[in-house]
Amino acid sequence: MAYRVELVESSDLDYIVPRTFEAMGNDYEFMNVMWPRHNTPDGQRKIVSRFLAGKNAAPYTKWIKAVAVDSGEIVGFAMCTVIDKKKPPEVDVDGPPGTWADEEEKKYCQALYKSLLAPRRKAIRENDLPIMCKCDSEAKSRRASQMLTYAVINMMGVFVEHQRKGIGKLLLDWGLRLADELQALCTLEGTLIGQNLYRKGGFAVEQDIIIDAGEEYADRPKDHVLFMVRPRGGPISTEIQTSSIP
Ligand SMILES: CC(C)(COP(=O)(O)OP(=O)(O)OC[C@H]1O[C@@H](n2cnc3c(N)ncnc32)[C@H](O)[C@@H]1OP(=O)(O)O)[C@@H](O)C(=O)NCCC(=O)NCCS
């Protein structure tokens, strides 16, 4: 079966959200707290609204889907953000009223988010000068005029029955091609399941993150994810046969 990558339409989100969260499962404390009740229709409706608001507010984030060429069925989803003009402010995560059961749960979510993002924020703070690595001369002169080019793979899910068919790699390669065009340093916070995929895309583990909201929440579960970094102009695999970059 052949697949291609397309940009997500807002009308796709009603389908994409439940399938993506089904792929993520219920075992990640961070996902459960950041996206409450993501395994229920009510929770999923709220997530669709939050996704739509985010999609409209952040045009620099690319929302992409993998689609089966024959049937048009959506089989996977990913988001990647390119930062090339201005560093984003380090703000707490927030959501519309009713997102969290109470203020305490929201505070807990904000603490988790801060812990998860600590290495990414440090990398953004520390990489405000161009870092030259494996750049061609045209890219070097382009880089010299830029303060920062930095790409983050935010979220990726291949729908359950379509996993292990090369779709994750197809989505990742799309993001990496964009990053390489911009000579962007690339980071992600990856699940342990995703790490082989990301290693194959040229990422290396820079830090183990045990997501920890602090002593106040010592009794809550702890997630383990990996902060992975790929240098500017890193290698890109050519194994995927079918891809189309919108
Ligand atoms: C991780 C995920 C995106 C991979 O997507 P996929 O389409 O199944 O991956 P691919 O078929 O493109 O696999 C590419 C490589 O990734 C690795 N890989 C994929 N799934 C894996 C798994 N479950 N365990 C170990 N390695 C895996 C393999 O090295 C694989 O190459 P191979 O098939 O030649 O051995 C998918 O399993 C998923 O959505 N998981 C749940 C959500 C999640 O963890 N997302 C990552 C968030 S950071």
The ligand as a Tripos MOL2 file, in Angstrom:
@<TRIPOS>MOLECULE
LIG
   48    50     1     0     0
SMALL
NO_CHARGES

@<TRIPOS>ATOM
      1 C1          6.0560    5.2810   17.2820 C.3       1 LIG1
      2 C2          5.1540    5.2270   16.0580 C.3       1 LIG1
      3 C3          4.8620    6.6760   15.5990 C.3       1 LIG1
      4 C4          5.8920    4.4900   14.9430 C.3       1 LIG1
      5 O1          5.1060    4.5330   13.7570 O.3       1 LIG1
      6 P1          5.1120    3.3110   12.7070 P.3       1 LIG1
      7 O2          4.4200    3.7550   11.4870 O.co2     1 LIG1
      8 O3          4.6110    2.0930   13.3580 O.co2     1 LIG1
      9 O4          6.6940    3.1690   12.4490 O.3       1 LIG1
     10 P2          7.4060    2.6700   11.1190 P.3       1 LIG1
     11 O5          6.6570    1.5080   10.5430 O.co2     1 LIG1
     12 O6          7.6540    3.8260   10.2300 O.co2     1 LIG1
     13 O7          8.7400    2.1120   11.7330 O.3       1 LIG1
     14 C5          9.9950    2.7200   11.5290 C.3       1 LIG1
     15 C6         10.9620    2.1410   12.5360 C.3       1 LIG1
     16 O8         10.6160    2.5610   13.8470 O.3       1 LIG1
     17 C7         10.8890    1.5060   14.7840 C.3       1 LIG1
     18 N1          9.6430    1.1080   15.4510 N.ar      1 LIG1
     19 C8          8.3730    1.3780   15.0740 C.ar      1 LIG1
     20 N2          7.4900    0.8810   15.9530 N.ar      1 LIG1
     21 C9          8.2190    0.2880   16.9270 C.ar      1 LIG1
     22 C10         7.8820   -0.4010   18.1170 C.ar      1 LIG1
     23 N3          6.6080   -0.5930   18.4890 N.pl3     1 LIG1
     24 N4          8.8830   -0.8850   18.8750 N.ar      1 LIG1
     25 C11        10.1640   -0.7200   18.5190 C.ar      1 LIG1
     26 N5         10.5610   -0.0630   17.3810 N.ar      1 LIG1
     27 C12         9.5950    0.4330   16.6130 C.ar      1 LIG1
     28 C13        11.5020    0.3730   13.9900 C.3       1 LIG1
     29 O9         12.8880    0.5480   14.0070 O.3       1 LIG1
     30 C14        10.9240    0.6140   12.6210 C.3       1 LIG1
     31 O10        11.7140    0.0980   11.6020 O.3       1 LIG1
     32 P3         11.4580   -1.4510   11.1560 P.3       1 LIG1
     33 O11         9.9720   -1.6450   10.9890 O.co2     1 LIG1
     34 O12        12.2370   -1.5030    9.8780 O.co2     1 LIG1
     35 O13        12.0190   -2.2750   12.2640 O.co2     1 LIG1
     36 C15         3.8390    4.4480   16.3440 C.3       1 LIG1
     37 O14         4.1670    3.1890   16.8970 O.3       1 LIG1
     38 C16         2.9050    5.1360   17.3110 C.2       1 LIG1
     39 O15         2.1320    5.9870   16.9140 O.2       1 LIG1
     40 N6          2.9890    4.7540   18.6100 N.am      1 LIG1
     41 C17         2.1400    5.2780   19.6480 C.3       1 LIG1
     42 C18         2.3570    6.7440   19.8900 C.3       1 LIG1
     43 C19         3.8080    7.1000   20.1430 C.2       1 LIG1
     44 O16         4.5080    6.5450   20.9640 O.2       1 LIG1
     45 N7          4.2220    8.1100   19.3740 N.am      1 LIG1
     46 C20         5.5350    8.6820   19.4740 C.3       1 LIG1
     47 C21         5.3660    9.8890   20.3000 C.3       1 LIG1
     48 S1          6.9020   10.7240   20.4890 S.3       1 LIG1
@<TRIPOS>BOND
     1     1     2 1
     2     2     3 1
     3     2     4 1
     4     2    36 1
     5     4     5 1
     6     5     6 1
     7     6     7 2
     8     6     8 1
     9     6     9 1
    10     9    10 1
    11    10    11 2
    12    10    12 1
    13    10    13 1
    14    13    14 1
    15    14    15 1
    16    15    16 1
    17    15    30 1
    18    16    17 1
    19    17    18 1
    20    17    28 1
    21    18    19 ar
    22    18    27 ar
    23    19    20 ar
    24    20    21 ar
    25    21    22 ar
    26    21    27 ar
    27    22    23 1
    28    22    24 ar
    29    24    25 ar
    30    25    26 ar
    31    26    27 ar
    32    28    29 1
    33    28    30 1
    34    30    31 1
    35    31    32 1
    36    32    33 2
    37    32    34 1
    38    32    35 1
    39    36    37 1
    40    36    38 1
    41    38    39 2
    42    38    40 1
    43    40    41 1
    44    41    42 1
    45    42    43 1
    46    43    44 2
    47    43    45 1
    48    45    46 1
    49    46    47 1
    50    47    48 1
@<TRIPOS>SUBSTRUCTURE
     1 LIG1         1 GROUP 0 **** ****
